[in-house]
Amino acid sequence: MPSVPVPVVIDDPVLLIRIPRLYEPGMTGEELYDCTRGVWNVKERREGAALAFAVVKGVVLEVYVIDHWQPAGTSSYLRRKDVAVPGRWEFVGRVAPEAVRSRYVDRSVKSYLPRGFQNPVRYVNC
């Protein structure tokens, strides 16, 4: 990450997913995806999001295209246990194309995360 990430304006329908408790420096791409894709308390509004951002300390680490949503625990996880939580959801997706990633990765989204905002998921443009 750059020392001072440049703020970004988000034009796409996005879920900002903050993962500070799950993230560890040096994670593989697969492990980062695993932490980002679930297990979230999101409602029907989730269907309006095309992208999910893995966010730590207000900075976008990775961008995923959301292919679809399914009940949490439907698929297996690398590190996490107890993921089959009723009423929670996980997405299935893939790393976004480079043209999309280059607009958002290593950029600051702090302006979308108001001080005191506790929910790990934030809807933007959806």
C-alpha positions in Angstrom: 0.0 0.0 0.0 1.2 3.5 -0.7 2.1 5.5 2.4 -0.7 8.0 1.8 -3.5 6.4 -0.3 -5.2 8.7 -2.7 -9.0 9.1 -2.0 -11.2 7.6 -4.7 -14.7 8.4 -6.0 -16.7 5.3 -6.4 -18.8 5.2 -9.5 -19.9 1.6 -9.4 -22.4 -0.2 -7.2 -20.2 -1.5 -4.5 -20.1 -3.2 -1.1 -17.2 -2.0 1.0 -16.4 -4.9 3.3 -14.1 -4.1 6.2 -12.0 -7.1 7.3 -9.5 -5.8 9.9 -10.0 -8.8 12.3 -9.6 -11.4 9.6 -6.8 -9.8 7.5 -3.2 -10.7 8.1 -0.3 -9.1 6.2 1.2 -11.6 3.7 -2.1 -13.4 3.0 -2.4 -15.1 -0.3 -5.0 -13.8 -2.8 -7.1 -16.9 -2.1 -7.0 -16.2 1.6 -8.0 -12.5 1.1 -10.9 -13.6 -1.1 -11.9 -16.1 1.6 -12.0 -13.4 4.3 -14.0 -10.9 2.1 -16.7 -13.1 0.6 -18.6 -14.0 3.8 -20.2 -14.3 6.4 -22.3 -11.1 6.2 -25.6 -9.9 7.6 -26.8 -8.2 4.4 -30.3 -7.9 3.1 -31.8 -7.9 -0.4 -30.0 -4.7 -1.2 -26.9 -6.8 -1.7 -28.2 -7.8 -5.1 -27.6 -4.3 -6.4 -23.9 -4.5 -5.8 -21.7 -5.5 -8.7 -18.4 -5.3 -6.9 -17.1 -6.0 -3.4 -14.0 -4.2 -2.0 -11.8 -5.8 0.6 -11.0 -2.9 2.9 -8.5 -2.5 5.8 -7.9 0.8 7.5 -10.0 2.6 4.9 -7.8 1.3 2.0 -9.0 -1.0 -0.8 -6.8 -4.1 -0.8 -8.7 -6.0 -3.6 -11.8 -5.7 -5.8 -14.1 -8.7 -6.6 -16.8 -9.0 -9.2 -19.8 -10.5 -7.4 -21.2 -13.4 -9.5 -24.0 -14.3 -7.0 -25.0 -14.6 -3.4 -25.8 -17.7 -1.4 -26.5 -18.6 2.2 -23.5 -18.5 4.4 -21.7 -21.8 4.8 -22.9 -23.1 1.4 -19.3 -23.4 0.3 -16.2 -24.3 2.3 -13.6 -21.8 3.7 -9.9 -22.0 4.0 -9.5 -20.7 7.6 -12.9 -19.9 9.0 -15.1 -22.2 11.0 -18.7 -21.8 12.0 -19.7 -20.1 8.8 -23.1 -21.6 8.4 -24.9 -18.8 10.3 -28.7 -18.6 9.6 -29.7 -15.3 8.0 -26.1 -14.5 6.8 -24.8 -14.5 3.3 -21.6 -15.1 1.3 -20.8 -14.1 -2.3 -19.2 -16.1 -5.0 -17.0 -14.0 -7.2 -13.6 -13.4 -8.8 -10.9 -10.8 -8.9 -12.1 -7.9 -11.0 -10.5 -7.1 -14.4 -7.4 -5.0 -14.2 -9.2 -2.0 -15.7 -11.5 -2.0 -12.6 -8.8 -2.9 -10.1 -6.5 -0.1 -11.2 -9.2 2.5 -10.4 -9.7 1.3 -6.8 -6.9 -0.9 -5.4 -4.6 0.9 -2.9 -7.0 3.9 -2.8 -8.7 5.4 0.2 -12.4 4.9 0.8 -12.4 6.6 4.2 -14.8 9.3 3.1 -17.4 6.6 2.6 -16.9 5.3 6.2 -18.2 7.9 8.6 -16.6 8.1 12.0 -18.3 5.7 14.4 -19.7 3.6 11.6 -19.6 0.1 13.2 -21.1 -2.1 10.5 -18.4 -4.0 8.5 -20.4 -3.7 5.3 -21.2 -0.4 3.6 -23.4 0.0 0.5 -22.3 2.5 -2.1 -24.4 3.3 -5.2 -26.7 0.4 -4.6 
